Amino acid sequence: MKKLFLLLMALILLCMPVLAEDATSSATLAVDDFPRLPKGDSRILVVFFSPEKTVCSAAIAAANALGSEIFEIRPAEPYTAEDLNYHDRQSRTSIEMNDPASRPEIAEMPVLDRFDTILLGYPIWWGQAPRILCTFVESVDLSGKTVIPFCTSGSSGAGSSAVNLQKLGSEDAVWLEAKRFNNGSTKEDVYAWAESLNLQ
Ligand SMILES: Cc1cc2nc3c(=O)[nH]c(=O)nc-3n(C[C@H](O)[C@H](O)[C@H](O)COP(=O)(O)O)c2cc1C
C-alpha cells in the first residue's frame, strides 16, 4: 500500500512541470479549448482584449464560426474593478483614455507571420478602443494583412475607434469597417456576422 502511494506521488510530481508549463507558456488559447473548432491550418487569427469578458464571448463565437485560432491580448498589469470604474475620473482607465500617448504594456505578443486575416476585438471605452489596442497595432507588423475590427459596447457605436487604430498601424494593411455588437448580442449574431465575411 505504501509503495503504491509513493508511486502515485512520484507520478503526480512528474506531471507537475507539464501542467505548470501549459498554464503559463502562451497567451494563445489552444484550439482544443474550444471543442467546436475544426482543426486545421487557419490563416485567420482572432485577437481580442476583454477585461470584462463580453468581447471574449464574441471572439470565441467568431473563432468557432471561422475555424480560426484565437489570441487574447493580456495587459502586463491586469485591470482591476477599480481600474475599470468609468464613473471615477481618477481611475486607471479614465487616466489612460484621457491621455492619447498612453500605451499600456502587453504581457505577451502573438506571432502573426502565418496569418493573413486578423479579426481584432475590443470593448468601446469612452467611444474609442482602449489604449492597449494602440500598443498592439503599433507593435505588430500588419503589412499585407486584412484587419477586421469588431467591438462590444453598452450603447455607443464603433464610431472612429477602428479608423483611429488604423492610423497608428502598418500603412499597407487593409482594414474593413468595424462591426459593433451590443452587450446583449448572442452567439448566433456573431456567427451570422462571421459567416457573412465569406472568409473560408
Ligand atoms: C472604462 C470603460 C469605458 C466605457 N465606455 C463606454 C462608452 O463610451 N460607450 C459604451 O457604450 N460603453 C462603454 N463601456 C462599456 C463597455 O464598452 C461594454 O460593457 C463592453 O462590452 C465591455 O467589454 P468587455 O466585457 O469585453 O470588457 C465602457 C466600459 C468601461 C470599463
The ligand as an SDF file (V2000), in Angstrom:
LIG
                    3D

 31 33  0  0  0  0  0  0  0  0999 V2000
  -13.6190   52.3270  -18.9160 C   0  0  0  0  0  0  0  0  0  0  0  0
  -14.8830   51.9800  -19.6600 C   0  0  0  0  0  0  0  0  0  0  0  0
  -15.4180   52.8740  -20.5420 C   0  0  0  0  0  0  0  0  0  0  0  0
  -16.5820   52.5510  -21.2630 C   0  0  0  0  0  0  0  0  0  0  0  0
  -17.0680   53.4500  -22.1860 N   0  0  0  0  0  0  0  0  0  0  0  0
  -18.1650   53.1160  -22.8850 C   0  0  0  0  0  0  0  0  0  0  0  0
  -18.6810   54.0240  -23.8820 C   0  0  0  0  0  0  0  0  0  0  0  0
  -18.1210   55.0920  -24.1560 O   0  0  0  0  0  0  0  0  0  0  0  0
  -19.8080   53.6550  -24.5440 N   0  0  0  0  0  0  0  0  0  0  0  0
  -20.4670   52.4720  -24.2800 C   0  0  0  0  0  0  0  0  0  0  0  0
  -21.4760   52.2050  -24.9040 O   0  0  0  0  0  0  0  0  0  0  0  0
  -19.9770   51.5810  -23.3700 N   0  0  0  0  0  0  0  0  0  0  0  0
  -18.8500   51.8750  -22.6880 C   0  0  0  0  0  0  0  0  0  0  0  0
  -18.3440   50.9730  -21.7800 N   0  0  0  0  0  0  0  0  0  0  0  0
  -18.9830   49.6600  -21.6510 C   0  0  0  0  0  0  0  0  0  0  0  0
  -18.2100   48.6080  -22.4710 C   0  0  0  0  0  0  0  0  0  0  0  0
  -17.9240   49.0700  -23.7970 O   0  0  0  0  0  0  0  0  0  0  0  0
  -19.0130   47.3110  -22.6280 C   0  0  0  0  0  0  0  0  0  0  0  0
  -19.5170   46.8750  -21.4050 O   0  0  0  0  0  0  0  0  0  0  0  0
  -18.1570   46.2430  -23.2810 C   0  0  0  0  0  0  0  0  0  0  0  0
  -18.9920   45.2420  -23.8200 O   0  0  0  0  0  0  0  0  0  0  0  0
  -17.1750   45.6110  -22.3110 C   0  0  0  0  0  0  0  0  0  0  0  0
  -16.4150   44.6090  -22.9650 O   0  0  0  0  0  0  0  0  0  0  0  0
  -15.6050   43.5230  -22.1080 P   0  0  0  0  0  0  0  0  0  0  0  0
  -16.6450   42.8980  -21.2020 O   0  0  0  0  0  0  0  0  0  0  0  0
  -15.0710   42.5450  -23.0910 O   0  0  0  0  0  0  0  0  0  0  0  0
  -14.5410   44.2490  -21.3480 O   0  0  0  0  0  0  0  0  0  0  0  0
  -17.2030   51.2930  -21.0590 C   0  0  0  0  0  0  0  0  0  0  0  0
  -16.6570   50.4000  -20.1390 C   0  0  0  0  0  0  0  0  0  0  0  0
  -15.5090   50.7260  -19.4430 C   0  0  0  0  0  0  0  0  0  0  0  0
  -14.9100   49.7420  -18.4670 C   0  0  0  0  0  0  0  0  0  0  0  0
  1  2  1  0
  2  3  1  0
  2 30  2  0
  3  4  2  0
  4  5  1  0
  4 28  1  0
  5  6  2  0
  6  7  1  0
  6 13  1  0
  7  8  2  0
  7  9  1  0
  9 10  1  0
 10 11  2  0
 10 12  1  0
 12 13  2  0
 13 14  1  0
 14 15  1  0
 14 28  1  0
 15 16  1  0
 16 17  1  0
 16 18  1  0
 18 19  1  0
 18 20  1  0
 20 21  1  0
 20 22  1  0
 22 23  1  0
 23 24  1  0
 24 25  2  0
 24 26  1  0
 24 27  1  0
 28 29  2  0
 29 30  1  0
 30 31  1  0
M  END
$$$$
